[in-house]
Amino acid sequence: MKIDFRPALEGGIPSIEIEPLPAGGNFNGKIIITFYAFDKKEILLKTEKISSRESYRSELPTRGHKDILGVRVERAEADGVIVKMAEWHAVYLPKGRALDYKGSPLLKRPDDFKTYWRKALEKLARAPMDAKIEPVPEKNSATGHLYKVTLNSYWNLPIICWYFVPNDVDPMSPEASGKKYPAIQIMPGWGAEEPPVDRTDKGFITLSVNPKNHGPSKDFFKTPIEHHLWNIDIAEDYYYRAAYMDCVRGVDFLASRPEVDVKKIGAEGGSQGGAFALALGALDKRIACVCSNVPYITNFPDFILLSTLGSGSAFKKYSEREDIGVAVRKTLSYIDIAILAPEIKAPTLVCVGAQDPVCPPLNGIVAINRIPNDVPKKLFIDPDAEHEVPETMRAENNAWYEKYLKR
């Protein structure tokens, strides 16, 4: 069974389409489709039941005003158990297009926003980088050599990065070869390791950065709870403040290398890494271009309502707690990519999946709409992509680098 959600980003009413199971499929029961509006809780608008052999298409019912609309598709098993198959939320705008949306009216930049980030950058600068470079010859490729890089970073804690350079570069030699290459810093999705990425065949140096609590950097610091919730009510010590600084430390390393063309450093990532890439574009003017795929933690007031999978619900729960909710919302206002976006001056590509239930497409749309209009920028929407970085997005990334790092 194929279920497609169309969030009506160009205007109109979101819709859902279901293609039936082929003959001989192993499920022959009822499909339950629940339509609702979502405020602080679900408000039921309509329920329909169809056969698993039946084609179906419907616009989501509306209440006639700007709203968060939802649809949930479930199947009723023979034993009576109801199994969720898919669920999406979308913003409905009766006037205007979601493509032009600049975010919730609740988005507020704190008065001390610039001071908050200036102090973080100053604290990072006081921590000596102490870069240690070690060869990893067993992972060398036909066109490049891999090195493990350990950097002292924020809170004077080490992070681990992977550095892939062309064959004619020796990062351990005191003598610079004189050759310089564009570099791309790549950052990880939520909880994942950013592994070595070899693009030396395309003429790029890459630095895969693992911020605190990710990949091998966990050997030096591991949060006692899920990292996105760690110190969420203490803005000065929140996890993402430190993680953004770990990403800046990666750029410090690249900018220190004689083989790197410091005017051609790109930032890339998907999901959480997409947020890191945009944050770097805002916080570090050494970034020459940004490729952000399916970005996370953007436009929090809407994100926590639109996300139906992943950590959006946890952010919502913590931001609504009576004891710490005010402090949580203040913390998130510092690290929200939508609030950082006006600081971006580098050419920026944002790619989103129209059917993404984890980082809904509005995340990327709001981010790019808040980047100043005099900055080169592009939004790419894959109408069929969920929470993924498919080849369509990879091709867009490659074209962006060719335009802004190779020329």
C-alpha positions, 0 to 999 in steps of 0.5 A: 500500500502506498500512502502519499501526503501532499502538504499544499505548500504552494497553496490550497488544502493539504490532501492524502492519496492511498493506492491499494494493496496489489492482489494477493497482498497479506492484509485484507482488512479495513483502513481507518483514516482520521482527520483532525485539527491540532491545537493543544490536543486533537480536535476530530473533524472526520473519520473514514474507513476503506478497504485495503483494496480500495483507492482513496483520495481526499483533501483534509477537512478544514475549519476555515481559518489558519490551522494545524491539520492532521491525518492519521492512517491506521489498519484494523487487524483481524484480532482487533488491534489498531496499527498506525501506518502513517501520520502527518501534520501541515499548516493550513493557510486559507490566504497565502502559501506555506512557501512564503511562510516566515514562521510562527508569530511566537518566534522572538529573538531574545534581547541578549541573543547576540551577547549569548553567542558572542560569549560562547564564541569567546569561551571557545576561543579561550580553549586551545585547539591542540589538534592531533592528526593520526593517519588511518591508512587502512581507510585510504582510497584510490584518490585520498588519504584519511586521518583521525583528528582530535580537537580540544573544544568547548568546555575543554573537552575533545571531539573526534573528526575524520579528515579526508585529503587528496593524495598529494596532501600530507597533513603531517608534514611541516612543509606545505605542498602549496596546493589548496583545495576547497573543503566541506565540513559535514555534521551528523544527524541526531545521535549518529556518528558522522563517518569519514566521507571521501570526496577527493575524487571530486577535488574536495577535502572533507572534515566529518565532525562528531560533536559531543555525545556523537560517534567516537566523541562519546568517549570524552562526553556523554549526556546522561539523558537524550542530548537534546533535553540535556540542560534544556532549561539552563540556556548557558549550559544547554547541549546545543550551545556546546554542539554549535561551538564544536562545529565552529571548532571544526572550522577553526581546524580547517582554517588553520590548514595550509592545504585548505582554501580558507575562502572556500569552506562549505557546511553540510548536514542532514536533519540535525546536521542540516541545523548544524550547517545553518547554525555555522552559516549564521555564527561563522563568517568563514563559511562560503556556502551552506547545504542544509538537508531536511533541517531540524530544530527550526521554528520551534513553535510550529515544529513541535506541533507539525512533527509526528515522529522523532523528538518534536513531542519531547520538546513540546512536553518540556516547553509546556511544563509548569515548572520549567516551561518558561526557561525551556522556551527561552533556551530554545529561542537562542538555538532555533535556526529560524532565529539564527537564519537572519545572520546567514550571509553565505549562499545557502541551499535548503532541501526538504522532503514534502512528506517528512514527518520528523523534520516537516518541510516547513522547517526548511521553508521558514529558515530560508525565508528568514535568510536576507534576500540579498543572500543567494539562496535556493529551496529544493523540495522533493515531493516524494521524500520522507525523512531522508536525503535521497539522490535528488538532494545529493545532486542539488548539493553537488551543483551548489558546491560546483557553483560556490566552492569550485568557481 
